[in-house]
Amino acid sequence: MTASDMSMAATRLAERSNLDVDRLKEDMESEDVAAQIASTLELGRSLGISGNPSFVLGDTIIPGAVPVANLAALVDAGKRVPVKALTEPADPGR
């Protein structure tokens, strides 16, 4: 998907969501927004994050898609949980 394709997709989504499309287009071309994105990318790289989604909870980096129930359990527990346990499907019986 090219940058132009992504821009058109974002515009269509904004239109369907009744968002301010002109503001979106302005923000997409903003130097301030580009600087913030570059800063965020650099922070991610410095933490060893190479893709998304990724989650950072305390000093734990959790790469990849994680079931919401597993993330909620980690937040509630307030402690490190092995990444393997987080990336497995949530137990529907819980």
C-alpha positions as CSV (number, residue, x, y, z in Angstrom):
1,M,0.0,0.0,0.0
2,T,1.5,3.4,-1.0
3,A,1.4,6.5,1.1
4,S,-1.2,7.9,-1.4
5,D,-3.4,4.8,-0.8
6,M,-3.1,5.2,3.0
7,S,-4.0,8.8,2.7
8,M,-7.1,8.1,0.6
9,A,-8.1,5.3,3.0
10,A,-7.7,7.6,6.0
11,T,-9.8,10.3,4.3
12,R,-12.6,7.8,3.4
13,L,-12.6,6.5,7.0
14,A,-12.7,10.1,8.4
15,E,-15.6,10.9,6.1
16,R,-17.6,7.8,7.1
17,S,-16.9,8.7,10.8
18,N,-18.1,12.3,10.3
19,L,-14.7,13.7,11.3
20,D,-13.2,17.0,10.2
21,V,-11.6,15.8,6.9
22,D,-9.9,19.2,6.2
23,R,-8.3,19.1,9.7
24,L,-7.1,15.5,9.1
25,K,-5.5,16.5,5.8
26,E,-3.9,19.5,7.4
27,D,-2.6,17.4,10.3
28,M,-1.3,14.7,7.9
29,E,0.9,17.3,6.2
30,S,1.9,19.1,9.4
31,E,5.7,19.3,10.3
32,D,4.7,19.1,14.0
33,V,2.9,15.8,13.5
34,A,5.8,14.5,11.4
35,A,8.2,15.4,14.1
36,Q,6.1,13.7,16.8
37,I,5.8,10.5,14.7
38,A,9.6,10.5,14.1
39,S,10.2,11.0,17.8
40,T,7.8,8.1,18.7
41,L,9.5,5.9,16.1
42,E,12.9,6.6,17.6
43,L,11.7,5.9,21.1
44,G,10.3,2.6,19.9
45,R,13.5,1.6,18.2
46,S,15.5,2.6,21.3
47,L,13.3,0.2,23.3
48,G,13.8,-2.6,20.8
49,I,10.2,-2.3,19.5
50,S,10.2,-3.2,15.8
51,G,6.5,-3.6,15.0
52,N,3.0,-3.0,16.2
53,P,1.0,-3.5,18.1
54,S,3.4,-3.5,21.0
55,F,2.6,-2.7,24.6
56,V,4.8,-1.3,27.3
57,L,3.7,-1.9,30.9
58,G,6.2,-0.7,33.4
59,D,9.5,-2.3,32.3
60,T,7.8,-5.0,30.3
61,I,7.5,-4.9,26.5
62,I,4.8,-7.1,25.1
63,P,5.1,-7.5,21.3
64,G,2.3,-8.5,19.0
65,A,-1.4,-8.8,19.4
66,V,-2.5,-9.8,22.8
67,P,-6.0,-10.7,24.0
68,V,-7.6,-7.9,26.0
69,A,-8.3,-10.2,28.9
70,N,-4.6,-11.0,29.1
71,L,-3.5,-7.4,29.1
72,A,-6.1,-6.6,31.7
73,A,-4.8,-9.4,33.9
74,L,-1.3,-8.0,33.6
75,V,-2.4,-4.5,34.5
76,D,-4.4,-5.8,37.4
77,A,-1.6,-8.0,38.7
78,G,0.9,-5.1,38.4
79,K,3.7,-7.5,37.8
80,R,5.6,-9.2,35.0
81,V,3.9,-12.1,33.3
82,P,5.8,-14.3,30.8
83,V,5.3,-13.1,27.2
84,K,4.3,-16.7,26.2
85,A,1.4,-16.6,28.6
86,L,0.2,-13.2,27.3
87,T,0.2,-14.2,23.7
88,E,-1.8,-17.4,24.2
89,P,-5.6,-17.0,23.7
90,A,-7.5,-15.9,26.8
91,D,-9.4,-18.6,28.7
92,P,-13.1,-18.0,27.9
93,G,-14.1,-19.6,31.2
94,R,-12.5,-16.9,33.3
